[in-house]
Amino acid sequence: MTASLLREGVLLFGTGLVFVMLFRKLGLGAVLGFLVAGALIGPQGLGLVGGVESKLGVAELGIALLLFLVGLELNPSRLWRLKADILGLGLAQVALCGIVLSAIVWLAVGFSPYAALALGLPLALSSTAQVLPMLQSAGRLHTPLGERAFSVLLFQDLSIVPLIAIVTAMSRNPADVSGPPGWLMFLYTLGAVVGLGLAGRFILRPLFRLIGNLGEREMFVFAGLFAVIASSAVMEALHLSTALGAFVAGVMLADSPYRHELEADVEPFRSILLGLFFLSVGMMLDLTAIAARPLFVVGMALALIVTKSVIITGLAMAFRMAWRPALALGLLLSQGGEFGFVLFTQAQRALLIAPEAASLFGAIITLSMATTPFLMMATRRLRAAPVVPQERDGPVADGSTALIVGYGRFGQTVGQMLVDQGIAVTLIDTDIEMIDIAGQFGAKVYFGDGTRLDLLRQAGGAQAELILFCMDGDQVGPELVEAVHDAFPKAGIFVRAYDRRALLKLRDAPVAGVVREVLDSAVRMARQAMAEVGIAGEEIDRTEEIYRKRDRERLKIQLEAGDLRTARARVIAQTGDWSSMPGIQNEQPS
């Protein structure tokens, strides 16, 4: 048995690792990678791994951990602030999408109304595990669009409880029919939520405070997992959603001082078990049934995406979103979600749908999830607010001594210091929002692409003595500098270089100066850090002088060789042996 477990573990995690890396590289996300990996090695694929139900039972704890982490992000004040979107937009989306999709299933397939509801209602849910990482990686989780998406996803995650109750109420399974009635299930849910809330405040919080005082780092892991498993077990005993119990436990700890510690401790277990959950779902897909009806799967997936996109976009506009972000929200939430697999399993146990139907609609969800990254990329220009250059003034030749291209954090400092010395400057940028903000502080910034020669000429480049490129990133290459120098030979050209690599590219370019953007600020922070630990001022000055000298020497060698990898021995690296050069670390290749 041990050998079998090890073999299956190697196959599961190895195949999952390969496919997740591949799918992430393609921009499709980890969820699809796990599903495809599970389908490949499962009983319907190569048949390398079996025992799907037992693995799924353990892996469903990953869903509970996911909801626990979602709850940790929602302190009560933020939850209250988002109440209109959660209870308004979220409720309207789940109800309307669920009803329309159930009607589509009923009309397209001819199932009974109960079976159509059991299949259509879960399709209204979107993928929290796919959408939230997409928003987070794009830095848009805390934007208005991100918060709207989060609110809808949160309501969807919470709605699994009444959806399971609906499936149970329609059940044809004698074991479910003999269970508690729906109104009693509601009372159970309400009582369990209140009880878990009280337990979180009066049991979990003191427990974590005690662990924090003891300084037992490892106990946070045990306590965090205990909180999730205990709350899930309470809900399971009441025949309720285990995920809801974990979510409530997370909310109760959201404003505790140990929230970040808990997130760090629970996240690895969440990632592993959630990956195992999707692997198990992939293993359960009936590939034979899917292969027999490929047009049905594709057609229903298309119907799902179009229906949800249209309804969510319309609802978002009704909730006073502009049409572009509303469309973005509709496309972002257009796929089916991981809780659909959970509800299909519930419907199958309730004898409402056959295993083949669960596999077909599981494939529909999987296909819809695969389309989301492509839809977001394909509609990027449509969803982006149009930039209308004529609404902002273009640059004019006004006799300025200096042209500053890029008026962000870097360009603002350069411009203000030049102006303080009486040097007339013309400021150019393409960021409409930044131009408007700068105008509020009295700075006139012209709209335009300062890397274009015609625009620089329009701005007075022929008369300027200085042209300073202060944009961030690696946007200014030797070709641009050569062209600007040929067009405006009187002007000294200065470039903000992103890093040492960018500086090396410009080694033969006709520049008057190149500045690495973070060098001086990093040196200043190092000086402050050394002063904080009590190092004398003259020793700090000496250290800075040594560093700058060695950096100049290293850079000179690299410029002569044209290779970043040369002069590695000039890097000051910590090796543990500081004896050879008092005051600094040994020289070692980095």
C-alpha positions in Angstrom: 0.0 0.0 0.0 2.8 2.4 0.9 4.5 1.7 -2.5 1.3 2.3 -4.3 0.7 5.6 -2.5 4.2 6.7 -3.3 3.9 5.8 -7.0 0.5 7.6 -7.3 1.9 10.6 -5.4 4.8 10.8 -7.9 2.5 10.5 -10.9 -0.1 13.0 -9.5 2.3 15.7 -8.4 4.8 15.2 -11.2 2.2 15.4 -14.0 0.5 18.3 -12.2 3.8 20.2 -12.0 4.6 19.7 -15.7 1.1 20.8 -16.9 0.8 23.7 -14.5 4.2 25.1 -15.6 3.2 24.7 -19.2 -0.3 26.3 -18.8 1.1 29.2 -16.8 3.7 29.8 -19.5 0.8 29.9 -22.0 -1.1 32.3 -19.8 -4.0 29.8 -19.1 -3.6 29.5 -15.4 -2.9 26.6 -13.0 -6.5 25.4 -12.6 -6.6 24.2 -16.2 -3.2 22.6 -15.9 -4.4 20.5 -13.0 -7.6 19.5 -14.8 -5.8 18.4 -17.9 -3.2 16.5 -15.9 -5.9 14.7 -14.0 -7.8 13.8 -17.1 -4.6 12.4 -18.7 -3.5 10.1 -15.9 -7.0 9.2 -14.6 -9.1 6.2 -15.2 -10.6 7.6 -18.4 -7.2 8.6 -19.7 -4.0 6.5 -19.4 -5.4 4.8 -16.3 -2.2 5.4 -14.2 -4.0 6.5 -11.0 -7.3 5.3 -9.4 -9.3 5.7 -6.3 -10.7 9.1 -7.4 -13.4 9.4 -4.8 -11.1 8.9 -1.8 -8.7 11.5 -3.2 -11.5 13.9 -3.9 -12.8 13.6 -0.3 -9.4 14.7 1.1 -8.9 17.3 -1.6 -12.2 19.1 -0.9 -10.4 20.4 2.2 -8.5 22.6 -0.3 -11.8 24.4 -1.1 -12.3 25.0 2.6 -8.8 26.4 2.9 -9.4 28.7 -0.1 -12.6 30.1 1.6 -10.7 30.5 4.9 -8.1 32.6 3.1 -10.8 34.6 1.4 -12.4 35.2 4.8 -9.1 36.4 6.2 -9.1 39.1 3.5 -12.5 40.4 4.7 -12.3 42.2 7.9 -15.9 43.2 9.0 -15.4 46.9 8.0 -14.5 46.0 4.5 -17.3 43.5 4.3 -19.7 46.2 5.4 -18.3 48.7 2.8 -18.9 46.1 0.0 -22.4 45.1 1.2 -24.2 46.8 -1.7 -22.1 45.0 -4.3 -22.2 41.6 -2.5 -25.9 41.6 -1.7 -27.0 43.5 -4.7 -24.9 42.8 -7.8 -23.8 39.3 -6.5 -27.4 38.2 -5.7 -28.7 39.5 -9.0 -26.0 37.8 -11.0 -26.4 34.4 -9.4 -30.2 34.4 -9.6 -30.5 35.7 -13.1 -27.6 33.7 -14.6 -28.8 30.6 -12.8 -32.4 30.9 -14.1 -31.4 31.7 -17.7 -28.8 29.0 -17.9 -31.2 26.4 -16.4 -33.7 27.4 -19.1 -31.0 26.9 -21.8 -30.1 23.5 -20.4 -33.8 22.5 -20.3 -34.5 23.7 -23.9 -31.3 22.3 -25.4 -31.1 18.9 -23.7 -34.7 18.1 -22.7 -33.8 17.1 -19.2 -36.5 17.3 -16.4 -36.8 20.7 -14.8 -35.2 19.4 -11.6 -32.1 18.1 -13.6 -32.0 21.4 -15.6 -31.8 23.4 -12.3 -29.2 21.0 -10.9 -27.0 21.7 -13.9 -27.9 25.3 -14.7 -27.6 26.9 -11.2 -24.0 25.7 -10.7 -23.1 27.2 -14.1 -23.9 30.7 -12.7 -20.9 30.4 -10.5 -17.5 31.6 -11.7 -14.0 30.5 -10.8 -12.6 32.2 -7.7 -9.4 30.2 -8.0 -8.9 31.5 -11.6 -10.1 35.1 -11.4 -8.6 36.3 -8.1 -5.0 35.3 -9.1 -5.6 37.0 -12.5 -6.6 40.2 -10.8 -3.8 39.9 -8.2 -1.1 39.4 -10.8 -2.3 42.3 -12.8 -2.4 44.5 -9.7 -6.1 45.2 -10.1 -7.5 43.4 -7.1 -8.1 46.6 -5.1 -9.3 48.7 -8.0 -13.0 49.4 -8.5 -13.2 46.6 -11.0 -11.3 44.2 -8.8 -13.6 45.0 -5.8 -16.7 44.5 -7.9 -15.4 41.1 -9.1 -14.4 40.2 -5.6 -17.8 41.0 -4.3 -19.6 38.9 -6.9 -17.2 36.0 -6.4 -17.7 36.2 -2.6 -21.5 36.0 -3.0 -21.1 33.1 -5.4 -18.9 31.3 -2.9 -21.5 31.9 -0.2 -24.4 30.9 -2.4 -23.1 27.3 -2.6 -24.9 26.8 0.7 -28.4 27.6 -0.5 -27.6 25.9 -3.9 -26.7 22.7 -2.0 -29.9 23.0 0.0 -31.8 23.4 -3.3 -30.2 20.2 -4.7 -30.9 18.4 -1.5 -34.6 19.5 -1.5 -34.9 18.1 -5.1 -33.1 14.9 -4.3 -34.4 11.5 -5.3 -32.0 9.7 -3.0 -33.9 8.1 -0.1 -31.0 9.1 2.3 -31.5 12.8 1.4 -35.3 12.7 1.4 -35.2 11.4 5.0 -33.0 14.3 6.0 -34.1 17.6 7.7 -36.4 19.9 5.7 -35.2 23.0 4.0 -36.4 25.5 6.7 -34.6 23.5 9.3 -31.5 23.5 7.2 -31.7 27.3 7.1 -32.0 27.5 10.9 -29.0 25.1 11.1 -27.0 27.4 8.9 -27.9 30.5 10.8 -27.2 28.9 14.1 -23.9 27.5 12.9 -22.7 30.8 11.5 -23.5 32.6 14.8 -21.9 29.8 16.8 -18.7 29.9 14.8 -18.6 33.6 15.1 -18.8 33.4 18.8 -16.2 30.6 18.9 -13.9 32.6 16.8 -14.0 35.6 19.1 -14.0 33.8 22.4 -11.9 30.7 21.7 -9.8 31.1 18.6 -8.6 34.7 19.3 -7.4 33.8 22.9 -5.8 30.6 21.5 -3.8 32.6 19.0 -2.9 35.2 21.6 -1.5 32.4 23.8 0.5 30.9 21.0 1.9 34.3 20.1 3.0 34.9 23.7 4.7 31.5 23.8 6.6 32.3 20.6 5.9 28.8 19.2 6.0 29.5 15.4 5.1 26.0 14.4 2.0 26.0 16.6 0.5 28.7 14.3 0.4 26.1 11.5 -1.4 23.6 13.8 -3.8 26.2 15.1 -4.6 27.5 11.7 -5.4 24.1 10.3 -7.4 23.3 13.5 -9.5 26.4 13.0 -10.3 25.3 9.4 -10.9 21.6 10.0 -12.9 22.2 13.2 -15.2 24.8 11.6 -15.7 22.5 8.6 -16.4 19.5 10.8 -19.1 21.4 12.6 -20.8 22.3 9.3 -20.4 18.7 8.0 -22.1 17.3 11.1 -25.1 19.6 10.4 -25.1 18.5 6.7 -24.1 22.0 5.7 -21.3 23.5 3.5 -17.9 22.8 5.0 -16.6 25.7 2.9 -18.9 28.1 4.6 -17.6 27.1 8.0 -14.0 27.7 6.9 -15.1 31.1 5.5 -16.7 32.2 8.7 -13.6 31.2 10.7 -11.5 33.3 8.4 -13.8 36.4 8.7 -13.6 36.1 12.5 -9.8 36.3 12.4 -9.6 38.9 9.6 -8.9 41.8 12.0 -6.7 39.9 14.4 -3.0 40.8 14.6 -2.1 37.3 13.5 -3.9 37.4 10.1 -0.7 37.7 8.0 0.9 34.9 10.0 -2.1 32.7 9.4 -2.1 33.5 5.7 1.5 32.5 5.3 1.1 29.3 7.3 -2.1 28.0 5.6 -1.3 29.1 2.0 1.0 26.1 1.2 -1.6 23.6 2.4 -4.3 25.4 0.4 -2.2 25.3 -2.8 -1.4 21.6 -2.4 -4.9 20.4 -1.6 -6.6 22.7 -4.1 -4.3 21.3 -6.8 -5.2 17.8 -5.7 -8.9 18.8 -5.9 -8.6 19.9 -9.5 -6.5 16.8 -10.3 -9.3 14.6 -8.9 -11.9 16.5 -10.9 -9.9 16.0 -14.0 -9.6 12.3 -13.2 -13.4 12.1 -12.9 -14.1 13.5 -16.4 -15.6 10.9 -18.6 -13.6 11.5 -21.8 -15.6 8.9 -23.7 -18.8 10.7 -23.2 -17.1 14.0 -24.1 -15.6 12.5 -27.3 -19.0 11.2 -28.3 -20.6 14.7 -28.2 -17.8 17.3 -28.9 -20.1 19.8 -30.7 -22.5 19.7 -27.7 -19.7 20.5 -25.3 -18.3 23.4 -27.5 -21.8 24.8 -28.1 -22.9 24.8 -24.5 -19.5 26.3 -23.4 -20.1 29.1 -26.0 -23.7 29.6 -24.7 -22.4 29.7 -21.1 -19.8 32.4 -21.9 -22.1 34.5 -24.0 -25.0 34.3 -21.6 -22.9 35.2 -18.5 -21.0 38.0 -20.3 -24.2 39.7 -21.5 -26.1 39.3 -18.2 -23.2 40.4 -16.0 -22.3 43.3 -18.3 -25.9 44.5 -18.2 -26.2 44.2 -14.4 -22.9 46.0 -13.9 -24.1 48.9 -16.0 -27.4 48.9 -14.1 -25.2 49.3 -10.9 -23.7 52.4 -12.4 -20.5 51.0 -14.0 -19.3 52.5 -17.3 -19.8 50.1 -20.2 -16.0 49.4 -20.6 -15.4 48.2 -17.0 -18.8 46.5 -17.1 -17.7 44.5 -20.2 -14.4 43.7 -18.5 -16.3 42.4 -15.5 -18.7 40.3 -17.7 -15.8 38.7 -19.6 -13.8 38.2 -16.4 -16.6 36.2 -14.8 -17.9 34.5 -18.0 -16.5 31.1 -17.2 -17.9 28.3 -15.0 -16.2 27.7 -11.6 -14.7 25.1 -9.4 -17.8 25.0 -7.2 -19.8 23.8 -10.2 -17.8 20.5 -9.9 -18.8 20.2 -6.3 -22.5 20.9 -7.0 -22.5 18.4 -9.9 -21.2 15.8 -7.5 -24.0 16.7 -5.1 -26.6 16.4 -7.9 -25.2 13.0 -9.0 -25.5 11.7 -5.4 -29.0 13.1 -5.2 -29.8 10.9 -8.3 -30.8 14.1 -10.3 -28.3 13.6 -13.1 -26.3 10.7 -14.5 -22.5 10.5 -14.2 -22.3 11.1 -18.0 -24.1 14.4 -17.6 -21.8 15.4 -14.8 -18.8 14.7 -17.0 -20.2 16.6 -20.0 -21.0 19.7 -18.0 -17.7 19.4 -16.1 -16.0 19.5 -19.5 -18.1 22.6 -20.4 -16.9 24.4 -17.3 -13.3 23.4 -18.1 -13.5 24.6 -21.7 -15.1 27.9 -20.5 -12.3 28.4 -18.0 -9.8 28.0 -20.8 -11.3 30.8 -22.8 -11.1 33.5 -20.1 -7.4 34.5 -20.6 -7.8 34.7 -24.3 -11.0 36.7 -24.0 -9.3 39.2 -21.8 -6.3 39.5 -24.1 -8.5 39.8 -27.3 -10.7 42.5 -25.9 -8.0 44.6 -24.2 -8.1 47.4 -26.7 -11.9 47.5 -26.7 -12.1 47.6 -22.9 -9.4 50.3 -22.6 -10.6 53.8 -22.3 -9.7 55.6 -25.5 -7.0 58.2 -25.4 -8.0 61.3 -27.3 -4.8 63.3 -27.7 -6.6 66.4 -28.9 -8.2 66.7 -25.5 -4.8 67.6 -24.1 -2.4 70.2 -25.5 0.5 69.0 -27.6 3.9 70.6 -27.0 4.9 73.9 -28.7 8.3 75.5 -29.2 8.5 78.2 -26.5 12.2 78.7 -26.3 12.8 76.3 -23.4 16.4 75.4 -22.6 15.4 71.8 -21.6 13.0 69.2 -22.8 12.0 66.6 -20.2 10.4 63.5 -21.6 8.5 61.6 -18.8 7.2 63.5 -15.8 6.8 60.7 -13.3 8.6 60.5 -9.9 12.0 60.8 -11.6 11.1 63.5 -14.0 9.4 65.7 -11.4 12.6 65.9 -9.3 14.7 66.7 -12.3 12.3 69.3 -13.5 11.8 71.1 -10.2 15.6 71.3 -9.6 16.2 72.8 -13.1 13.4 75.3 -12.7 14.8 76.3 -9.3 18.0 77.4 -11.2 16.0 79.5 -13.6 16.2 76.9 -16.5 13.1 77.0 -18.7 11.7 73.5 -19.2 9.1 71.9 -21.5 7.5 68.8 -19.9 6.2 66.0 -22.1 4.3 62.8 -21.1 1.7 60.4 -22.4 -0.1 59.6 -19.1 -3.4 61.5 -19.2 -4.1 61.0 -15.5 -0.6 62.2 -14.5 -0.9 65.3 -16.7 -4.1 66.2 -15.0 -2.7 65.7 -11.5 0.4 67.7 -12.4 -1.8 70.5 -13.6 -3.4 70.7 -10.2 0.0 71.5 -8.8 0.7 74.2 -11.3 2.9 72.2 -13.7 2.1 72.4 -17.4 2.8 69.0 -19.0 2.2 68.5 -22.7 0.7 65.4 -24.1 2.8 63.4 -26.6 5.2 60.6 -27.3 8.6 62.2 -26.6 10.5 59.4 -28.4 9.2 60.7 -31.7 11.5 63.1 -33.5 8.7 65.1 -35.1 7.2 65.8 -31.7 10.6 66.8 -30.2 11.0 69.1 -33.1 7.5 70.5 -32.5 8.5 71.1 -28.8 11.6 73.1 -29.8 14.3 70.4 -29.8 16.3 72.4 -32.4 16.8 75.3 -29.9 17.0 73.2 -26.7 20.4 72.7 -24.9 19.2 69.7 -22.9 17.0 66.8 -23.8 16.4 64.5 -20.8 14.7 61.2 -21.1 13.2 60.4 -17.7 10.7 57.6 -18.5 10.8 54.4 -16.4 11.5 51.0 -17.9 14.0 50.2 -20.6 12.5 52.5 -23.3 15.5 54.4 -24.6 18.0 52.5 -26.7 21.1 53.5 -28.6 19.1 53.8 -31.9 16.8 56.4 -30.4 19.7 58.4 -28.9 21.6 58.3 -32.2 18.6 59.6 -34.0 17.9 62.4 -31.5 21.6 63.4 -31.6 21.6 63.6 -35.4 18.4 65.6 -35.4 19.4 68.0 -32.6 23.2 68.1 -32.3 23.2 71.2 -30.1 21.4 69.4 -27.2 23.1 67.4 -24.5 21.2 64.1 -24.1 20.6 62.6 -20.7 19.0 59.2 -20.1 17.4 57.5 -17.1 18.7 53.9 -17.3 16.6 51.1 -15.8 19.6 49.1 -14.7 23.2 48.2 -15.5 22.1 46.3 -18.6 20.4 49.3 -20.0 23.5 51.4 -19.3 25.7 48.9 -21.1 23.5 49.2 -24.2 24.2 52.9 -24.3 28.0 52.6 -23.9 28.7 53.8 -27.5 25.7 56.2 -27.8 26.3 60.0 -27.9 24.9 60.8 -24.5 26.0 63.5 -22.1 25.0 61.5 -19.1 23.3 58.2 -18.1 21.9 57.7 -14.6 20.8 54.4 -13.1 17.5 55.1 -11.5 17.9 53.5 -8.1 21.6 53.7 -7.4 21.7 56.9 -5.3 18.5 56.2 -3.4 19.8 52.7 -2.6 23.1 54.1 -1.3 21.2 56.6 0.8 19.1 53.8 2.4 22.3 51.8 3.1 23.8 54.9 4.9 20.7 55.3 7.0 20.7 51.6 7.9 24.3 51.7 9.0 23.7 54.8 11.1 20.7 53.0 12.8 23.0 50.2 14.0 25.6 52.6 15.4 28.3 52.7 12.7 30.3 56.0 12.9 29.8 58.7 10.2 33.3 58.5 8.9 33.1 54.7 8.6 29.8 55.1 6.6 31.5 57.7 4.3 34.4 55.3 3.8 32.1 52.4 3.0 30.2 54.5 0.4 33.4 55.6 -1.1 34.7 52.0 -1.4 31.4 50.9 -2.9 31.2 53.7 -5.5 34.9 53.2 -6.4 34.5 49.4 -6.9 31.2 50.0 -8.8 32.9 52.4 -11.2 35.8 50.0 -11.7 33.4 47.2 -12.4 31.3 49.3 -14.8 34.4 50.4 -16.7 35.5 46.8 -17.2 32.0 45.8 -18.3 31.8 48.7 -20.7 35.2 47.9 -22.3 34.2 44.2 -22.6 30.6 44.8 -23.5 29.6 41.9 -21.2 27.6 42.1 -18.0 29.2 38.9 -16.6 32.7 40.3 -16.4 34.3 41.8 -13.3 32.1 39.6 -11.0 34.9 39.6 -8.4 34.3 43.3 -7.9 30.9 42.6 -6.3 31.0 42.9 -2.5 29.4 39.6 -1.4 28.9 38.1 2.0 30.7 34.8 2.4 31.1 34.6 6.2 34.9 35.3 6.0 35.4 39.1 6.5 39.0 39.0 7.6 40.7 39.9 4.4 39.3 43.4 4.0 38.4 45.2 7.3 35.2 47.1 7.1 33.7 45.3 4.1 32.9 41.8 3.1 35.2 39.6 1.0 35.4 39.8 -2.7 33.7 36.8 -4.3 31.9 36.2 -7.6 28.2 36.8 -7.2 
